[in-house]
């Protein structure tokens, strides 16, 4: 296993970390035996960084299951990161109660790192309330947490505002070769470098979407290196940047964890030719899979239902890239009359679209995906 030293400490984290969100389930709850096999393999092959969050799994099932399985190993032989949702930041008492609830779930006395979960334009105001960081610093001084950080899906402007807010110990960001330009992961990465915050990578293969890109892209990568899986290119891309402390993977099968451990245990960063190929693969995916909406809003002016069509096109693209209910949560928050299913297929939007997008068809597809999504709870 490859390890990276954390700043100027004696802490060394495995370059590959286990994300504990996507364990196999049985009747909506985590399949304990399957999760135990994955965690045991991870630990026995050198993985010492485990990541979860308050909302992962039903009623904290991810934290409870991970903690129970890891309890058979010495606590000082691995690192645990978990996260606080923005809905739990109303007061110092609420934050402390949540941290203690999570410690109880895990069955431990401290977290190595404790993150504010999912920084975005929508959550930043909850996180920058003065009592939030003050409470976390107090908990750190009392030994309940050892490092303070955050996970981010923010744009560079929001991210820099937050990086200025506090000298963070560690942070987590979505980073892969597709999002290098699609979500400006390049700009975000450069900000973390600027503020000298080590990075934990999430979504290095974009929830599995970069495990099978397009037939042409897959063939191109396999032709260049027949012995490497398509997924391994994403892991190697993410791990090849010096600011990266850990690359997380939510491995939910033994095949995945065996492959990823092998990739990192024999780690070689992508060379210039390989970097050129993954960027070409990203272009292929963008051209073949995505709705070419530019967000011009011309369609909005003619929609009799006043639907947020550009937003829905963006959600549809994100769902195609990472088919998870997470991508559809913003639709769930809308009233029925403002959801994609409210489209009456009048076609007025199509007449105004500079990209000639069949908007009613795309809204119908998104409505169907939403109707078939399995939301927790």
Buried (B, 14 or more C-beta within 10 A) or exposed (E): BBBBEBEEEEBEBBBBBBBBBBBBBEEEBBBBEBBBBBBBBBBEBBBBBBBBBBBBBBEBBBBBBBBBBBEEBEEEEBBBBBBBBBEBBEEBEBBBEBBEBBBEBBBBEBBBBBBBBBBBEEBBEBBBEEBBBEBBEBBBEEEBBBBBBBBBBBBBEBBBBBBEBBEBBBBBBBBBBBBBBBBBBEBBBEBBEEBEBBBBBBBBBBBBBBBEBBEEBBEBBEEEEEEBBBBBBBBBBBBBBEBBBBBBBBBBEEEBBEBBBEBBBEBEEBEEEBBEBBBBBBEBBBEEEBBEBEEEEBBBEBBEEEBBBBBBBBBBBBBBBBBBBBBBEBBEEBEEEBBBBBBEEEEBBBEBBEEEBBBBEBBBBBBEBBEEBEEEE
